[in-house]
Amino acid sequence: QIGRIIVGQSDVVEQLCIAVAAQGHAILVGVPGLAKTLLVRSFAEAVDLDFSRIQFTPDLMPADITGAEVLHSDLNTGERSFKFAPGPLFSNIVLADEINRTPPKTQAALLEAMQEHQVTAGGKTMKLPQPFFVLATQNPIEQEGTYPLPEAALDRFLLFIKVDYPSADEEAEILRRTTGTVNAVIEKVISSSELIELQQLVKSIPVADSVIDYAVALTRNSRPSADAPDFVNANVVWGAGPRAAQSLIMAAKAKALLNGKNHASIADIQAVAKPALRHRVSLNFAAESDGLNSDSIIEQLIDFTAVHSTSFDG
């Protein structure tokens, strides 16, 4: 259904589905004009869930997204009282558009909702509707007037999805679709109850101990230490934490299920390693000056872990 609107980007769409099936949040990063917002909106149209979009700006306050208590007057009795008016966070799918354009105070309010699935306002704590997930977008090239997410905030996202330029053929197809008179319509294909059932099914996908050991080894190898590979000690400031290993397992489970498999394998771990780890591995200046990025380090980690972990064969 998403393909009726979005041309190509099959990996991005799959990773988005993996994040939602694994009950995680995702951040989509790419230059302007790559249909990041349209992709999330198209996804929301394909599922029968409440959807809200928040356009983050430098003057956005926490109450603007969480909601606030407003003075309410009863027309019959004339009695006045404060009532809570829910903000756009009270939705199943929240599109946080250009999340790095709002100050840390507002980002923190969003992070509480992401981590705890609840909102605190006016001294009260209110649960958010289920299922609940945040799909954020970010522009990586324009840094003026932005507030980059700190590492602790990025760690809350299950997957960091890179959106690249389309191929020449895909770009031509985009022009054909968007400059004509035909408007594609997306049909809803899954309900909220079915999605919750799917998310519970993902949790029940079995994972062998050897696969868990591989995820642990991959994560631990990313941390500079005496036991770490030389290329990690030379290029990495800090590596992935335990939440990264959890993300690897949950994303691998979701990928396996979405591909019709009844168990998660090492191949599934390797397939989701980049989106699950690239925002959790920080490189030093020397690595960046050499033209390295987190993806290239993760590729080396996969090769190193496969070679040096003979117990993971098969």
Residue pairs with C-beta under 8 A, 6 or more apart in sequence:
1 42
1 45
1 46
1 186
1 187
1 189
2 13
2 39
2 42
2 43
2 46
2 186
3 13
4 42
4 184
4 185
4 186
5 38
5 42
5 184
5 186
6 13
6 35
6 38
6 39
6 42
7 166
7 170
7 173
7 174
7 177
8 166
8 167
8 170
8 173
9 35
9 39
9 163
9 166
12 28
12 39
12 161
12 162
12 163
13 39
13 43
14 255
14 258
15 26
15 159
15 161
15 272
15 275
16 26
16 28
16 39
16 40
16 43
16 135
16 161
17 254
17 258
18 159
18 251
18 254
18 255
18 258
18 272
19 25
19 26
19 133
19 135
19 158
19 159
19 161
19 251
19 254
20 26
20 43
20 131
20 133
20 195
21 198
21 199
21 202
21 254
21 257
21 258
22 158
22 199
22 202
22 247
22 250
22 251
22 253
22 254
23 131
23 133
23 199
23 202
23 250
24 133
24 157
24 158
24 159
24 247
24 250
24 251
25 114
25 133
25 134
25 135
25 136
25 156
25 157
25 158
26 133
26 135
26 136
26 157
26 158
26 159
26 160
26 161
27 99
27 135
27 136
27 137
27 138
27 154
27 157
27 159
27 160
27 161
27 279
28 36
28 39
28 40
28 135
28 136
28 137
28 138
28 161
28 163
29 137
29 138
29 139
29 140
29 160
29 161
29 162
29 163
30 36
30 137
30 139
30 140
30 162
30 163
30 164
31 139
31 140
31 141
31 165
32 139
32 142
34 163
34 164
34 165
34 166
35 163
36 137
36 163
37 53
37 95
37 97
37 137
39 163
40 93
40 95
40 135
40 137
41 51
41 53
41 95
42 186
43 93
43 135
44 51
44 93
44 95
45 51
45 186
45 188
46 186
46 187
46 188
46 189
46 190
47 93
47 188
47 189
47 190
47 191
47 192
47 195
48 188
48 190
48 191
48 192
49 91
49 92
49 93
49 131
49 192
49 195
50 91
50 92
50 93
50 129
51 91
51 92
51 93
51 95
52 88
52 89
52 90
52 91
52 93
52 94
52 95
53 88
53 94
53 95
53 97
54 60
54 65
54 88
54 89
54 94
54 95
54 96
54 97
55 97
55 98
56 96
56 97
56 98
56 99
56 100
56 101
56 102
56 106
57 101
57 102
58 101
58 102
58 103
58 145
58 147
60 102
60 103
60 106
61 105
61 106
62 105
62 106
62 108
62 109
63 87
63 121
64 87
64 106
65 87
65 88
65 89
65 106
65 109
65 110
66 87
66 89
66 109
66 113
66 119
66 120
66 121
67 84
67 85
67 86
67 87
67 89
67 90
67 119
67 121
68 84
68 85
68 87
68 121
68 122
69 82
69 83
69 84
69 85
69 121
69 122
70 82
70 83
70 84
70 85
71 80
71 81
71 82
72 80
72 81
72 82
72 83
73 79
73 80
74 80
74 81
82 122
84 121
84 122
84 124
84 126
86 126
87 119
88 94
89 110
89 113
89 119
89 128
90 119
90 126
90 128
90 129
91 129
91 132
92 129
92 130
92 131
92 132
92 133
92 192
93 133
93 135
94 113
94 132
94 133
94 134
94 135
95 135
95 136
95 137
96 110
96 134
96 135
96 136
96 137
97 136
97 137
98 137
98 138
98 139
99 107
99 110
99 136
99 137
99 138
99 149
100 138
100 139
100 146
100 147
100 148
100 149
101 145
101 146
101 147
102 147
103 147
104 147
104 150
107 147
107 149
107 153
109 119
110 134
111 153
111 156
112 118
112 119
112 120
113 119
113 128
113 132
113 134
114 134
114 156
115 156
117 127
117 128
117 130
117 132
118 125
118 126
118 127
118 128
119 125
119 126
119 128
120 126
130 196
131 192
131 195
131 196
131 199
136 157
138 149
139 146
151 238
151 280
151 282
154 160
154 279
154 280
155 241
155 243
155 244
155 279
155 280
157 279
158 247
158 250
158 251
158 276
159 247
159 251
159 272
159 275
159 276
160 275
160 276
160 278
160 279
161 275
162 275
162 278
165 171
166 174
177 184
190 198
198 257
201 257
202 250
202 253
202 254
202 257
203 253
205 253
205 256
205 257
205 262
205 263
205 264
206 262
206 263
206 264
207 249
207 252
207 253
207 263
207 264
208 263
210 266
210 311
210 312
211 249
211 252
211 264
211 265
211 266
211 269
212 249
213 309
213 311
213 312
214 266
214 269
214 305
214 309
214 312
215 245
215 248
215 249
215 252
215 269
216 245
217 305
217 309
217 312
218 245
218 248
218 269
218 273
218 277
218 301
218 302
218 305
219 239
219 240
219 241
219 242
219 244
219 245
219 248
219 277
220 227
220 239
221 228
221 229
221 232
221 239
221 301
221 304
221 305
222 228
222 232
222 236
222 239
222 240
222 244
222 277
222 280
222 281
222 297
222 298
222 301
223 232
223 236
223 238
223 239
223 240
224 232
224 233
224 236
224 237
224 238
224 239
225 233
228 236
228 239
229 300
229 301
229 304
231 297
231 300
231 304
232 239
232 297
232 301
234 286
234 287
235 283
235 284
235 286
235 287
235 290
235 292
235 297
236 281
236 282
236 283
236 284
236 287
236 297
237 282
237 283
237 284
238 281
238 282
239 280
239 281
240 277
240 280
240 281
241 280
243 280
244 276
244 277
244 280
247 276
248 269
248 272
248 273
248 276
248 277
249 264
249 269
251 272
251 275
251 276
252 264
252 265
252 268
252 269
252 271
252 272
253 264
253 268
255 264
255 268
255 271
255 272
256 262
256 263
256 264
256 265
256 268
261 268
266 312
270 302
273 298
273 301
273 302
274 295
274 298
277 294
277 298
277 301
278 293
278 294
278 295
278 298
279 294
281 294
281 297
281 298
282 294
283 292
283 293
283 294
283 297
287 297
305 312
306 312
